[in-house]
Amino acid sequence: MFHIKSLIPQFLQKQGIKKQVETVEVRKTADKILKKAFSSNDAKAVFFRNSNLQVKCSNSTLANEIQLRKERIKNEINEETGKEIVKNILTKIS
């Protein structure tokens, strides 16, 4: 049986927006995982390029905590997206 879901990746590739859709998917997944891990909106995924995810943090304590847990966070994002897409997590304090 043919399923329309199998056409979506081909369509995105032809339209040249596959990377943009992938970026949005990673940031959305990262925000969900960060909110679950830290029970607040003080950390937000703001940038994803070349397998690097940048997370904006409200304070240095949170940034340090994210760096300590970055392997676990990275693995959860990759598991949820179904591919090894995030290789590094960077933090920015603002």
Phi, psi and omega per residue, in radians:
M1 nan 2.350 -3.137
F2 -1.511 2.313 -3.114
H3 -2.089 2.390 -3.098
I4 -1.072 -0.468 -3.133
K5 -1.040 -0.501 3.137
S6 -1.251 -0.303 3.136
L7 -1.493 -0.364 -3.040
I8 -1.044 -0.875 3.128
P9 -1.020 -0.677 3.118
Q10 -1.132 -0.747 3.130
F11 -1.086 -0.805 -3.139
L12 -1.080 -0.703 3.129
Q13 -1.119 -0.785 3.141
K14 -1.116 -0.628 -3.121
Q15 -1.383 -0.196 3.127
G16 1.313 0.414 -3.106
I17 -2.065 0.244 -3.115
K18 -1.053 -0.772 -3.131
K19 -1.122 -0.692 -3.141
Q20 -1.146 -0.736 3.122
V21 -1.145 -0.712 3.107
E22 -1.090 -0.715 3.119
T23 -1.080 -0.795 3.123
V24 -1.105 -0.728 3.126
E25 -1.078 -0.767 -3.132
V26 -1.145 -0.799 -3.130
R27 -1.111 -0.715 3.132
K28 -1.135 -0.768 3.109
T29 -1.123 -0.744 3.134
A30 -1.089 -0.759 3.125
D31 -1.044 -0.731 3.133
K32 -1.101 -0.779 -3.122
I33 -1.202 -0.705 3.110
L34 -1.132 -0.703 3.127
K35 -1.126 -0.711 3.120
K36 -1.164 -0.707 -3.079
A37 -1.273 -0.593 -3.029
F38 -2.040 0.043 3.057
S39 0.896 0.610 3.097
S40 -2.762 3.001 3.078
N41 -1.788 0.418 -3.090
D42 -1.397 -0.162 3.084
A43 -2.188 2.280 -3.084
K44 -2.461 2.327 3.066
A45 -1.256 2.163 -3.066
V46 -2.047 -0.296 -3.002
F47 -2.693 2.381 3.050
F48 -2.494 2.067 3.086
R49 -2.744 2.503 3.108
N50 0.926 0.730 3.106
S51 1.190 0.205 3.093
N52 -1.869 2.220 3.095
L53 -1.867 2.173 3.106
Q54 -1.796 2.285 -3.105
V55 -2.032 2.212 3.091
K56 -1.555 2.252 -3.093
C57 -2.071 2.626 -3.123
S58 -1.400 -0.358 -3.140
N59 -2.687 2.906 -3.069
S60 -1.228 -0.502 3.116
T61 -1.116 -0.784 3.120
L62 -1.146 -0.721 3.114
A63 -1.054 -0.722 3.106
N64 -1.135 -0.732 3.130
E65 -1.100 -0.696 3.102
I66 -1.125 -0.732 3.115
Q67 -1.105 -0.643 3.105
L68 -1.169 -0.581 -3.101
R69 -1.793 0.207 -2.980
K70 -1.093 -0.573 3.103
E71 -1.111 -0.782 3.136
R72 -1.142 -0.766 3.132
I73 -1.094 -0.799 3.128
K74 -1.040 -0.776 3.141
N75 -1.132 -0.672 3.117
E76 -1.151 -0.716 3.110
I77 -1.108 -0.823 -3.134
N78 -1.102 -0.677 3.129
E79 -1.153 -0.752 -3.105
E80 -1.207 -0.648 3.120
T81 -1.392 -0.291 3.093
G82 1.450 0.208 3.102
K83 -2.647 2.743 -3.140
E84 -1.418 1.429 -2.997
I85 -1.841 -0.671 -3.139
V86 -1.657 2.152 3.141
K87 -1.884 -0.429 -3.095
N88 -2.587 2.577 3.071
I89 -2.104 2.180 3.126
L90 -1.957 2.572 3.127
T91 -2.037 2.587 3.097
K92 -2.345 2.270 -3.129
I93 -1.673 2.262 3.096
S94 -2.541 nan nan
